[in-house]
Amino acid sequence: MQEKNKEIRFIDSDYNELFRIKDGEYITVTTPNGVTERRCKYIDEYHTQIGYNTFHICEFAELMERGGSTYRPKNTPSYSLEQISQEEFSFMFAPQNESENRGCICYIRGYFDNSIDERFQSSAFIENKDNYKIFHTDDFRRECDNVINYFRFQADTPILKNRLRMHNAAYDTNAQRYAADKEIFGFRVTTEQNVYYFRCDPRQGQYNLYCYCYDRQTLEKYKDLQFAKQETMQGLKKYAGIEPQKSHKKAEPER
């Protein structure tokens, strides 16, 4: 593996992947005694040097959990769950017109399994092959993993931790609910390059998450185009409505 492609994997003690960083980058470790930054060096797929010590990745996870400590990439952004409009639910489903390019890179379908811990299981799918080839870069993949895992383990509102947390988040945040099914609600997460739409359904036996991932610039162009089309249609309707209607009725004689 070439140096520039080496990635260090961080997991929890159940081997759930939390995030990845590049070889030589830093993590921030928060302990009951304070916050420290530690440089990480890639050893192999299962070992890394963190600070001055070398750990098996599961050994480090267990050590952190026993001490009540948390860890995340240095300068990890605090992703926010943004409120959406009812119209934005259209970006959380397959497109009605497949010939239009919405900028979707891929979408993730996930659910909480029936284990005690309700482990989150997910798979990724492609909507537009051209977008996938262009935008599905290492940076996107890393950010997408970090966004999903942030809302599993690190966020103040960890909607992807289990069904109960997801269910409660709808009330805690006054989330927009889908008009066709009030049990479904949604959020938007915006980063510098991408937009992630979360469609949440905490019911057991359902897919609990659909996350549609978009290239931000392409999505904004698509929205602008749709807005322009709507404005044009409204203008035409308004113009048609003010056209005087010709009457063929003869005028009544003056009395």
C-alpha positions in Angstrom: 0.0 0.0 0.0 1.4 3.4 -0.9 2.0 5.9 1.9 -0.6 8.4 0.7 -3.3 5.7 0.8 -2.6 4.4 4.3 -5.7 4.8 6.5 -5.9 4.1 10.2 -9.2 2.5 11.3 -10.8 3.3 14.7 -13.5 1.0 16.1 -15.5 0.5 19.3 -15.0 -2.7 21.4 -17.7 -4.5 19.3 -15.6 -3.9 16.1 -18.1 -1.3 14.8 -16.0 1.1 12.7 -16.2 4.7 14.0 -14.0 6.6 11.6 -10.7 6.6 9.6 -7.9 9.0 9.4 -4.9 9.3 7.2 -1.4 8.1 8.3 0.2 10.8 10.4 -3.0 12.7 11.3 -4.2 13.4 14.8 -7.1 12.3 17.0 -8.6 14.2 19.9 -9.0 12.2 23.1 -11.3 13.4 25.8 -10.8 11.9 29.2 -12.2 12.8 32.7 -8.9 14.7 33.2 -9.1 16.8 30.0 -8.5 16.9 26.3 -5.3 15.8 24.5 -4.3 15.5 20.8 -2.3 12.4 19.7 -0.5 11.8 16.5 -1.2 8.4 14.9 1.1 6.3 12.8 -0.1 3.4 10.6 1.5 0.0 11.5 -0.9 -2.4 9.7 -4.6 -2.9 9.3 -5.0 -3.9 13.0 -2.3 -1.9 14.7 -1.5 1.8 15.1 0.9 3.9 17.1 -1.0 6.5 19.1 1.2 9.0 20.7 4.2 7.0 21.9 2.4 3.7 22.4 1.4 1.0 19.9 -2.1 -0.6 20.2 -4.2 -3.2 18.5 -7.3 -1.2 17.4 -9.6 -3.2 19.6 -7.3 -2.9 22.6 -7.3 0.9 22.3 -11.2 0.9 22.0 -11.5 -1.2 25.2 -9.0 1.1 27.0 -11.0 4.2 26.1 -14.3 2.7 27.1 -13.0 1.5 30.5 -11.8 4.9 31.3 -14.9 6.7 30.1 -13.0 8.4 27.3 -14.0 9.4 23.8 -11.9 9.9 20.7 -12.5 11.4 17.3 -10.5 12.9 14.4 -8.8 16.2 15.3 -10.9 19.2 14.2 -13.9 16.9 13.5 -16.8 19.2 12.5 -19.9 19.2 14.7 -22.4 18.1 12.1 -25.9 19.6 12.5 -29.3 18.2 11.9 -31.0 20.9 9.8 -34.7 21.3 9.5 -36.2 20.6 6.1 -39.3 21.6 4.1 -42.0 19.2 3.1 -40.8 19.6 -0.5 -37.3 18.3 0.3 -38.6 14.8 1.0 -38.4 14.4 -2.8 -34.6 14.2 -2.4 -35.0 11.2 0.0 -36.7 9.0 -2.6 -35.8 7.7 -6.0 -36.2 10.4 -8.7 -39.4 10.5 -10.7 -37.5 11.4 -13.8 -34.3 9.4 -14.0 -33.0 11.5 -16.9 -32.5 14.5 -14.6 -29.3 14.7 -12.7 -29.9 15.7 -9.1 -26.3 15.3 -8.1 -26.9 12.1 -6.1 -23.6 10.3 -5.5 -25.1 7.2 -3.8 -27.7 6.4 -1.1 -27.3 4.3 2.1 -30.0 2.0 3.4 -29.7 1.0 7.0 -31.6 -0.7 9.8 -31.1 -1.6 13.5 -30.9 -5.3 13.9 -32.6 -7.3 16.6 -29.6 -7.8 18.8 -29.5 -6.4 22.4 -27.3 -3.5 21.2 -29.4 -2.9 18.1 -26.3 -2.8 15.9 -26.7 -0.5 12.8 -26.4 -2.4 9.6 -26.2 -0.6 6.2 -25.5 -1.0 2.5 -24.8 1.6 -0.2 -26.4 1.8 -3.6 -25.8 3.8 -6.8 -28.4 6.2 -8.2 -26.4 7.8 -11.0 -23.3 6.0 -12.3 -21.7 9.1 -13.8 -22.0 10.9 -10.5 -20.6 7.9 -8.7 -17.5 7.9 -10.9 -16.9 11.6 -10.5 -17.8 12.3 -6.9 -17.2 9.0 -5.0 -13.7 9.9 -4.0 -11.6 8.9 -1.0 -12.5 12.2 0.6 -16.2 11.7 0.1 -16.1 8.2 1.4 -14.2 9.3 4.5 -16.6 12.2 5.1 -19.7 10.0 4.5 -18.4 7.4 7.0 -17.7 10.2 9.5 -21.1 11.7 9.1 -22.9 8.4 9.7 -20.7 7.4 12.6 -21.0 10.9 14.2 -24.7 10.4 14.5 -24.2 6.9 15.8 -21.7 7.6 18.6 -20.6 11.3 19.0 -23.5 13.6 18.4 -25.6 15.1 21.2 -28.6 13.7 19.3 -27.3 10.3 18.2 -30.2 9.4 16.0 -28.4 6.3 14.6 -27.6 4.8 17.9 -30.9 2.8 18.2 -34.6 3.0 17.5 -35.5 4.8 20.7 -32.9 7.5 20.1 -34.2 8.0 16.6 -37.8 8.1 17.8 -37.1 10.6 20.5 -35.1 12.8 18.1 -38.2 13.6 16.1 -39.8 15.1 19.2 -36.7 16.7 20.7 -35.9 18.5 17.4 -39.5 19.1 16.2 -38.5 17.4 13.0 -40.5 17.7 9.8 -42.7 14.7 9.2 -43.5 13.2 5.9 -47.1 14.2 4.9 -47.9 10.7 3.4 -46.7 8.9 6.6 -46.3 10.8 9.8 -44.0 8.1 11.3 -41.3 9.1 8.8 -39.3 12.3 9.4 -36.3 13.9 7.9 -33.2 16.0 8.3 -30.5 17.6 6.2 -26.8 17.6 7.0 -24.7 20.1 5.0 -20.9 20.1 4.6 -18.6 22.2 2.5 -18.8 19.8 -0.5 -21.8 17.6 0.1 -25.4 17.4 1.3 -26.8 14.4 3.2 -30.6 13.9 3.4 -31.7 11.6 6.3 -35.1 9.9 6.0 -35.8 8.3 9.3 -38.3 5.6 10.3 -37.8 4.2 13.8 -40.4 1.4 13.4 -39.2 -2.2 13.8 -39.4 -4.2 10.7 -38.7 -1.2 8.4 -35.5 0.1 7.0 -34.8 2.7 9.6 -32.6 5.0 7.5 -32.3 6.1 3.9 -29.4 8.6 3.5 -29.2 10.2 0.1 -25.8 11.7 -0.5 -25.4 14.6 -2.9 -22.7 16.7 -4.4 -23.7 20.1 -3.1 -22.9 22.2 -6.1 -24.8 19.9 -8.5 -27.8 19.7 -6.2 -28.0 23.5 -5.9 -27.9 23.8 -9.7 -30.7 21.3 -9.9 -32.8 23.1 -7.3 -32.2 26.4 -9.1 -33.3 24.9 -12.4 -36.5 23.4 -10.8 -37.2 26.8 -9.2 -36.8 28.6 -12.6 -39.2 26.1 -14.2 -41.8 26.6 -11.5 -41.5 30.4 -11.8 -41.9 30.1 -15.6 -45.0 27.9 -15.2 -46.5 30.3 -12.6 -45.8 33.2 -14.9 -47.6 31.5 -17.8 -50.6 30.6 -15.7 -50.8 34.2 -14.4 -50.5 35.6 -17.9 -53.2 33.3 -19.1 -55.5 34.2 -16.2 -55.4 38.0 -17.0 -56.2 37.6 -20.7 -59.5 39.3 -21.3 -62.1 36.8 -22.4 -63.9 37.7 -25.6 -67.7 37.7 -25.3 -69.9 36.9 -28.3 -73.0 38.0 -26.5 -74.7 41.0 -28.2 -75.0 44.1 -26.2 -78.4 44.9 -24.8 -80.1 48.0 -26.2 -80.2 51.0 -24.0 -83.4 51.6 -22.3 
